[in-house]
Amino acid sequence: MTDICCIGHITRDRIITQDPPNTVHCAGGSAYYIAWAFQALPHDVDFHMVTSVSHEVMPEVEKLRKAGIRVTAFESETNVFFENKYGENMDHRTQRVLAKSAPFTMEQLKEEKARVFHLGTLLADDFAPEVVEYLATKGDVSIDVQGYLRKVVGEEVSSTEWTDKLRLLKHTAILKVNEWECQTLTSITNPFTAAEQIHDWGVREVIITLGGGGSVIYAEGQFYETPAYPPRHLVDATGCGDTYSAGYLYARAKGMSYAESGNFAAAMCTLKLEHTGPFSHTIHDVCKILSK
C-alpha cells in the first residue's frame, strides 16, 4: 500500500520574473514539484507519482526515476504548457496556457492503491468528477484547488466557479487553497470563516495559505496558525504551494500534528522561494529554519 500517490501532469513552463528581469524555461506542474520535494526528503514515506506526458517531456520522467522516485507515466499526444509571469510582488502572477494534456481516467488509475491520493490539478478538466469519487472509495483524497478555478479561453487564463465543488468536497479529506482561491471558492474574505464553510461542505482538513502571512489549518474543530519564515532572497514562487503540500502530506504521514505539519511545510516553502526550480534541500535544512 502506497502512503501517498500524487496524480498530475508534468508541464513545460516559461517563468518570467521582474526583479531581476529573467525568463526561464523548465519543467513544472504540481505533481512535478511535489515529486522532487519528496525525493529530497528522507524516503521513509512511500511515494508514487502518476502522470501523463508527451514524448518530448518523457526525459523529465526518466530524471525522476533515476533519482529514485517511482513514476507511472501514461502517454499523451500533447503536453500542458504554462507561461507564468510574475509582478514585483511574487504573490501576483498572470498565466497563459499554450497547450493542454489529456485528462486522467478511471481505467488508468484502477490498479492504484494508496492511503492518500493527492490530485495536482492544473486545469478544471484534469479529473472528471467520477474519477475523484472513485479514488475516494480507495483512500483519502487530497486536492490542491488551483486547477479547478482556472478557465482557459484561447491562451488566456481567468478565474471560474468550481461547478462541482459541493459534489466533490464531500469526498475530499484534505483541501489546500491560497487566499485568493479561498475567496473565489467561498465568497468569504475572512479565512477563518471561510475555512469553517469549507469544512461544513465535507472537508476534514482545510489549509489556507496566506503568502507572507503564513497559513491557517482548520481540523477537528480547531484552528492552527503557522508562520511564514522569511527567505534570505526571494527568487521564484513557482511551485511554492506544491512544495507546501508535499511538506504537509509528508509530515502528516510521519504522524506530526496539524501545527507541526504546517510549520514543516512553511519552512520548505521558505527554502523553495530562494531559487528557481523544485525543492532541492534536505530535511536538515528544514529543521534549521524551524529552529530559528
GUMI-660739 format. One record per residue: residue in three letters; x, y, z of N, C-alpha, C, CB in turn. Coordinates in steps of 0.02 Angstrom, whole numbers, plus 50000, padded with zeros to 5 digits. Glycine has a CB too. Layout:
residues N
ALAXYZXYZXYZXYZ
...
This chain:
residues 292
MET500424994050000500005000050000500445006350000499525000050061
THR500375010449950500745016749946500485021649998500685019849875
ASP500935025350029500715030550076500385036350040501315033050118
ILE500725039049990500475044849953500565043649879500845051349976
CYS500025043949842500035043549769499835050449743499545037949742
CYS500295053649708500175060249680500035059549606500775065049693
ILE499465062249583499255061549514499225068449482498565057949509
GLY499575069349427499555075749393500025076049334499725081349442
HIS499915080949292500325081749232500985085249247499945085649179
ILE501505083349210502115087249208502045092349151502755082649197
THR502205098549165502115103849115502775106149087501745109649146
ARG502735109549031503275113849008503105120949031503375113448929
ASP503565124249064503435130849093503895136149065503505130549169
ARG503615142049055504005148049042503885152749100503815151448971
ILE504395154249140504325158249200504665165049189504635154649262
ILE504275170349197504525177149185504485180949251504115180849129
THR505055183349275505075187249337505345194249323505515183649391
GLN505195198949369505355205949358505975208449396504765210149377
ASP506115205349453506635208149497507095202549521506325211849557
PRO507645200949484507855204449423507475201749362508615203549412
PRO507465205449306507115203049246507425196549221507135208349190
ASN507015191449212507295184949193506735180649162507615181349254
THR506915176549114506455171749084506795164849085506255173749011
VAL506445160049115506705153249122506225148349090506835151449197
HIS506485143549053506085138049026506265131649063506195137148948
CYS505765128249089505895122349130505275117949133506125124249201
ALA505355112049161504785107749175504435110249238505005100349184
GLY503805108349246503435110649305502805106549314503275118049299
GLY502325109649348501705106249364501685104049437501605100249319
SER501105103849465501025102249536501345095649554500295102149554
ALA501195090449516501465083749532502225083649526501145078449486
TYR502485087349478503215087649467503565090649528503385091849404
TYR503315096349552503615099549610503545095249673503315106449622
ILE502975091949679502865087649738503335081649735502135085349741
ALA503405078649677503845072749671504565074449689503815069949600
TRP504825080049664505515081849680505595083649754505735087749637
ALA505075086549783505105087949855505155081549895504495092149877
PHE504765076449876504795070049911505465066649899504225065449889
GLN505755067649840506415064649827506935067649873506615065749753
ALA506865074049889507365077449931507295075650005507295084949924
LEU506695073450025506575071550095506785064350106505835072550114
PRO506865062250169507015055150182506485050650151507065053750258
HIS506705045150121506245040750086505915035750135506605036950030
ASP505655038450190505315034250239504565034850234505545036150309
VAL504325038350183503615038550166503565036050094503305045850173
ASP503175030850083503135027750016502735032249969502815020750021
PHE503075034749917502775039549871502765036749800503175046249873
HIS502225037949765502145035749696501835041449656501715029249691
MET502125042849598501855048049554501535044849492502415052949533
VAL500935047249475500605045149413500525051349370499905041649428
THR500775051049309500745056849265500555054749194501415060549265
SER500445059749152500285058649081500665063949042499505059049067
VAL501105061848998501555066548965501635064848891502235066648999
SER501835069848853502005068848783502715066048778501935075348743
HIS502895063948718503555060948707504115065848726503635058848634
GLU504025072248712504575077048724504705078248798504415083648690
VAL504225076348841504315077548913504525071148949503665080348943
MET504535065548914504745059248945505435059548977504735053748894
PRO505915063448951506565063848986506505066349058507025068548949
GLU505995070449073505895072749142505665066949187505385078449145
VAL505265062449158505065056449195505665052149210504535052549155
GLU506105051349162506695047249172507165050249225507075046449106
LYS507205056949227507605060149280507325058449349507625067749269
LEU506675058649355506365057049420506495049749438505595058249416
ARG506435045349390506555038149403507275036949424506375033949341
LYS507745040149389508445039349407508605042049476508895042849355
ALA508205046949498508295049849565507975045649619508015056849567
GLY507615040349599507325035749649506585036549660507665036649712
ILE506245040549618505525041449625505165036349581505315048649607
ARG504675032849609504275028149570503755032049530503925022849617
VAL503785031449464503345035249420502995030649371503745040649383
THR502335031249367501955028149313501765033749264501315024449340
ALA501975033049201501865038349152501455035649093502535041049127
PHE500865038649083500455037049025500615042048970499695037349044
GLU500515039848908500695044048851500115048548831500895039648791
SER500285054848819499805059748794500085062948730499655065148848
GLU499655064148681499895067048618500165074048628499335067148567
THR499855077848673500075084648686500235085348760499535089848666
ASN500555090848777500785091948846500585098948869501545090948851
VAL500435099548934500255106048961500845110848956500015105349034
PHE500725116848933501255121948926500995128348958501455123048850
PHE501295130249015501105136249052501605141849042501035134549127
GLU501355147949039501775153849047501565157349111501715158648984
ASN502025157949158501895161349222502285167849224502085156749283
LYS501935173449227502255179949228502115183249295502005184449170
TYR502655184649333502595187449400502705195049399503085184149448
GLY502345198649442502485205649454503035206449505501855209349476
GLU503165212549524503675213749575503485210449641503795221249585
ASN502835210149655502575206249712502485199049688501905209249740
MET502865194449716502865187549692502215183849708503445183749722
ASP501775186849750501115183849763500645184949704500815186749827
HIS500835189249656500405190849600500705188249535500285198549596
ARG500305184549497500545182049433499975181749383500875175149441
THR500145182149319499675180849265499905174649228499605187049217
GLN499425171049199499575164749166499285164449096499325158949207
ARG499645160749054499365158648989499475151148983499695162548929
VAL499005147748950499065140648935499145139948860498445136548961
LEU499745137648840499905137248769499755130348740500635138948759
ALA499635125348783499435118648761499155114848820500045114748729
LYS498755109648807498445105648859498625098248850497675106548859
SER498485094348902498615087148900497955083348910499125085148955
ALA497975076848897497375072748905497205071848979497485065848872
PRO496555071748996496355070749066496495063649089495605072349075
PHE496515062749155496615056049184495945052249184496905056549255
THR495995045649179495395041449175495395036249231495355037949107
MET494805033549246494745028249296495125022049274494005026449308
GLU495145020649209495505014849183496245015349200495395014249107
GLN496525021449194497235022349210497375021349284497455029349189
LEU496885022749327497005022949399496725016849436496715029249428
LYS496455012149400496095006649433496555002149475495745002449382
GLU497195001749458497654997449495497985000949555498184994849448
GLU497885007449561498225011249613497915010149681498225018649596
LYS498355008949731498135008149800498555012849843498205000749824
ALA498235017249881498595022049921498175024349980498805028149879
ARG498525026350032498175029350090497925036350074498635029550151
VAL498325039950035498135046750014498255047449939498545052150054
PHE497745049849904497815051649833497825059249829497245048549790
HIS498395062149811498425069449804498345071249731499095072249832
LEU497845075349716497695077249647498015084049633496925077549634
GLY498535084049592498875090149573498525093349513499615088949558
THR497945096249524497555099049469497895105149440496845100749493
LEU497905105449374498165111249338497615114849301498725109149290
LEU497155110949273496585113649236495945109949257496695113049159
ALA495385113149247494755110749275494555103849250494195115549260
ASP494785101949190494585095449162495105090049171494415096149089
ASP495595090949215496105085849227495795079449255496635088349275
PHE495295080249299494975074649333494225075349328495205074149407
ALA493895070749294493165070749292492905069349362492895065449241
PRO492305071849380492035070549447492005063149465491335073449451
GLU491865058949416491815051749430492495048849452491555048049368
VAL493035051649426493705049249444493845051049517494245052349398
VAL493675057049538493785059149607493365054849655493605066649617
GLU492745053749637492305049649680492565042449684491585049649653
TYR492835039949629493125033249628493725032749674493305031249557
LEU494175037549670494775037449712494595037949786495245043149693
ALA494065041549802493845042349872493605035749902493295047449876
THR493425030849860493235024249886493855020049903492795020549834
LYS494445022249881495065018449890495525021349942495425017949824
GLY495455027849958495895031150007495665038350017496625030949984
ASP496035042050058495895049150068496085053050006496265051850131
VAL495655057649985495795062049929496045068749955495165062949883
SER496615070949929496905077449945496915081549880497625076849975
ILE496665087749883496605091749822496935098549832495875092649802
ASP497345100549784497555107449777497075110549727498315108149754
VAL496675115349749496095117549712496265121749650495645121649756
GLN496895123749642497065128849592496775127349523497805129349587
GLY496845121149498496625119549431495875120049420496845112849413
TYR495495118549473494765118749466494505125949457494445115649527
LEU494905130849474494695137849470494985141449409494885141549533
ARG495285137649363495585140549303495165139049241496305137849292
LYS494965144349209494605143849145495055146149090493935147949146
VAL495125142149038495565143848982495145145648921496045138048966
VAL495225151748896494895154048835495445156148787494385159948849
GLY495535152148734496115153248691496735151348730496145160548666
GLU497175156248742497765155148783497705158448851498375157748748
GLU497205162648860497155166548921496825162548977496765172948908
VAL497075163449038496805160049097496435165249139497375156549138
SER495825163549157495435167849202495125163449256494885171849163
SER494865166649308494555162849363493855160649344494535167149427
THR493645155049372492985152449358492705149049420493005147449298
GLU492065148049422491745144549477491885137049470490985145849478
TRP492015133649527492085126449527491385123549531492545123849587
THR491125121649474490415119749470490255113449509490215118849398
ASP490735108949517490605102649552490855102749624490945096949515
LYS490975108649652491305108849718490905105349772491425116049738
LEU490255106349775489855103149828489825095649818489145106149830
ARG489835093449756489825086249741490475082949763489715085049666
LEU491045086449752491695083349763492005084749832492175085649711
LEU491845090549862492155092049926491925087249981492005099149946
LYS491345084449974491125079550025491515073050020490375078150017
HIS491895072249966492335066349958493065068249969492235063349888
THR493205074449991493885076949997494095077150070493945083949966
ALA494635073750086494885073650155495315079750170495285067250168
ILE495725081850122496195087350132496135092150073496925084750139
LEU496035098550087495995103550034496475109250050495275106250027
LYS496895110950000497345116750007497145122149958498085114649996
VAL497065128249984496905134049943497355139849965496155135949949
ASN497495144449920497805150649941497265155849956498305153249887
GLU497465161749975496975166749997496485168649942497345173050022
TRP496745169649882496305171449826495845165649808496725173449765
GLU496115159649805495705153749789495155152749841496135147449785
CYS495325154049904494845153349958494255158049949495185154650026
GLN494405164349932493875169149922493455167449860494165176249915
THR493785165149807493425163149747492965157249761493915161349690
LEU493195152549802492815146549817492215147949862493275141449850
THR492305152449909491795153349961491435160049960492105152450028
SER491725165049925491485171949927491535174949996490755172349902
ILE491985172350037492095174650106492805177350111491965168950158
THR492885183450137493555186450141493935184250203493495193950140
ASN493585182650258493915180650320494125173250313493445181650382
PRO494785171850317495005164950306494745160050359495755164650304
PHE494635162350420494395157950472493665155950459494455161250541
THR493265160850440492565159350424492525155050361492165165850413
ALA492955156550312492965152550250493165145350264493455155650200
ALA493645144350308493865137550325493295133550356494455137750373
GLU492905136850399492335133450430491815131650377492015137850484
GLN491715136050328491235134550275491465128550234491145140650229
ILE492105128450216492365122750177492315116250216493105124050156
HIS492455116650281492375110750324491655108350324492605112350395
ASP491185113050327490475111250327490275107950262490045117450339
TRP490635109350208490495106050144490765098950142490795110150086
GLY491145096950193491345089950198492085088650203491095086450141
VAL492505093950202493235092950202493485092050274493585098950168
ARG493895086950285494155085450352494695090350374494415078350355
GLU495175091650330495735096150346495755101650294496415092250348
VAL495655107850315495645113650270496285117650282495015118050282
ILE496665118850229497295122550233497235128750189497905118150211
ILE497325134550219497305140850182497985144250189496735145550207
THR498355144750134499005148150135498895155550121499495144950084
LEU499265159750157499155166950155499775170750134498925169450224
GLY500185167650091500795170950068501255172750125500615177150027
GLY501435179050128501865181350183501535181250250502105188250168
GLY500885179950252500525179650316500495172750346499835182150307
GLY500855167850318500865161150345500285156950319500825161350421
SER499995152950361499435148650341498975147250400499685142150310
VAL498365145150384497865143150434497645136150417497265148150435
ILE497635131750467497385124950459496785124150505497935119650475
TYR496245121450477495645120150518495495112650516495035124350492
ALA495515109450573495395102250577495135100550647496035098250561
GLU494675095850650494395093350713494145099150757494925089350751
GLY493845104150724493535109650760494015114750789493145106950815
GLN494655114550770495155119250796495545122550739495625115750844
PHE495765128750752496195132250706496925131650728495985139650701
TYR497365130950679498085130850691498405135850644498385123550681
GLU498715141050671499045146150631499795144750628498905153250661
THR500065144950568500775143750560501095149950528500905137450516
PRO501725151450546502045157450520502325156450450502615159650567
ALA502505161950418502905161650356503615163750375502605166350299
TYR504085159350363504785160850380505085164850322505185154350394
PRO505365170850335505615174950280506225171750246505795181950305
PRO506225171550179506805168850144507385173850144506625166950071
ARG507985171350134508565175750129508525179950065509225171750130
HIS508305176850010508225180249946507585177649914508845179249899
LEU507165182049890506545180049858506675179649783505965184949874
VAL506685173449756506885172449686506295170349643507435167249681
ASP505935165049662505415162249619504895158549661505725157449566
ALA504265160549655503735157449694503395151649658503205162649712
THR503585150249595503275144749558503395138149594503555144449486
GLY502855134449607502915128049641502925128549716503525124549619
CYS502855134549743502895135449816502295132049850502915142949834
GLY501695132949823501115129749852501155122249849500485132149817
ASP501435119649795501525112349788502035109749838501735110549717
THR502555113749849503055111849899502735111649968503655116849898
TYR502295116449982501925116350046501525109850052501445122550051
SER501165108049999500765101850000501205095850014500395100949935
ALA501785095449981502235089849992502455089550065502855090349946
GLY502665095250092502885095350161502335093450210503145102150179
TYR501735096050197501175094550242500995087150240500565098850223
LEU500945084350179500755077250173501295072650201500625075550099
TYR501925074550190502475070650219502435070650295503155073350195
ALA502355076650323502345077250396501745073550426502325084550416
ARG501175074050395500575070450420500685062850416499945072550380
ALA500995060650361501135053450354501615050950407501415051950284
LYS502045055450431502525053750484502215054350554503135058150479
GLY501585056350557501245056550622501295063250657501515051350666
MET501545068450623501585075050654500885078050662502025079750612
SER500815082650710500185086050722500025090850665500195089750790
TYR499425093550666499235098450615499715104450616498515100750624
ALA499835107150676500265113050682500985111350661500265115650755
GLU501245105750683501925103750663501975102850588502125097250699
SER501465099950558501465098850486501445105450448500865094450466
GLY501045110250472501025116750441501685120450446500475120950472
ASN502005120050504502655123250512503185120050467502885122750586
PHE503175113450463503655109850421503555111850348503555102150429
ALA502935112150326502785114050257502995121250243502035113350243
ALA502875125750291503065132750282503825133550276502805136950340
ALA504195129750315504925130050312505175127650244505235125850368
MET504865122450217505055120150150504915125550098504675113750132
CYS504355129150105504195134550059504725139950060503515137550075
THR504955141750119505465146950125506095145150085505655147950199
LEU506315138950091506895136750054506765136549979507115129750078
LYS506165134549960505985134349888505985141349857505295131049879
LEU505765146349895505725153249869506405156049849505405157749921
GLU506935153049875507605155849865507925153749799508045153749922
HIS507575149649759507865147649694507315145649646508365141749704
THR507475145649582507025143149530507095135549525507175146549461
GLY506535132349512506535125049508506265121949571507235122549494
PRO506205115249571505905111849628506345111949691505755104749610
PHE506035110349746506385109949811506975105149805505895107649867
SER507565107449829508165103349821508605103449884508575105849761
HIS508295104749941508665104950003508575098350042508445110950047
THR508765098250105508715092150145508275093450205509415089750168
ILE508095088150239507685088950300508085092650353507455082050326
HIS508735092250352509155095950399509085103550388509885093850394
ASP509045105450324508945112550307508265114850333509005113650231
VAL507765110650326507085112250351507105113150426506575106650332
CYS507455108750461507485109050534507855115350557507835102850561
LYS508355117550518508705123750535508225129750534509295124950487
ILE507795129950482507295135350479506835135050539506885134850413
LEU506615129050557506135128250612506445129950680505885120950613
SER507105129250684507425130450749507555137850763508095126650753
LYS507475142150712507615149250721507045152550757507745152650652
